[in-house]
C-alpha cells in the first residue's frame, strides 16, 4: 500500500510463543550493524523487554518477550519502493511499487545488485509477490490484476483477475494468501484466484487492519502492519495474532518520506531459519534470528 491511511496502529513488541517466529524492538545502548555485508559473529541482540522502540505505543503483552539477533546486513537499492520479498531456492525476488516504476526483480543478496528485472505497465502499481512452483505471482494495488511470470526469466506468462485490492501475498504450499489492507486474509486457489475461505485477523479480540506484506511459514502468516515498525504473527486457521515484533530499532534515522518509507518486506530463509526484512527506499536488508530474552 503506497499512501498513508487515517488508521495507523503502532504495535509494541510482545511474543506469545517460542514457536518458529521472530521478535524485536529498539536498543538504546547497543548499536545495530550497518549496511555492508554479513555482520559476522559479533552480531547484535536487541532485547524488547528492556528498551521499547521509537514507535512504542503498546498493546497488552501477549506472552513472554523474545529478542531478535541481527546476524547480517546487506546493501539494498535505496530507490526501491519495496512491496514484497521472497527467497526461493536461494534466489531473492523483490517487488517494487509506484506507478511508472513498478518491477519484479531478482537481486543478489550479498551485494544488492539487481541481476534481472521486468517492468510492469506504467498504469500498474506492483505489490506483494510469491513463488508457486516455477512461477512468480505478483499483485497489483488497484488494478484488479495478478501477473504470473516465469520465475527464472521474469517474463510474464498470463494475468489473472483479482476481486480485491492487492497488498500482500504468500503461498502456504496449497493456497495463495492475500491481504487487501483490511483485517481479512483470503486463501485462494493459484489457478484462478478463487477464494476458498477467509479469516478475520484479531489481536486480543479486536480486528487488526492495515495488513500488508505477507510471508507464509508453516501454519503461520507473518504480516507487516502498514505505517508501523511492527510485524505480526498470525495463526492461519483462526486469524489470531499470537505474537508481535517491533522492529523500530531497524528504522533509519532519516527517511525521505516518513509516512511512506516504512518497514515492508519479509522473506524467510528456510536453510538458515532466519528472516530478511527491509523497508520502502531503505538502503539495508537485515537478516534476523530469534534469541532468548
PyMOL commands that set and color helices and strands:
alter all, ss='L'
color gray80, all
select helices_A, chain A and resi 248-250
alter helices_A, ss='H'
color red, helices_A
select strands_A, chain A and resi 14-15+44-46+67-75+82-88+91-96+103-107+114-119+126-132+135-140+145-150+156-161+169-171+176-179+184-188+195-200+202-203+206-207+211-217+220-225+230-235+241-246+263-269+274-279+284-291
alter strands_A, ss='S'
color yellow, strands_A
deselect
rebuild
show_as cartoon
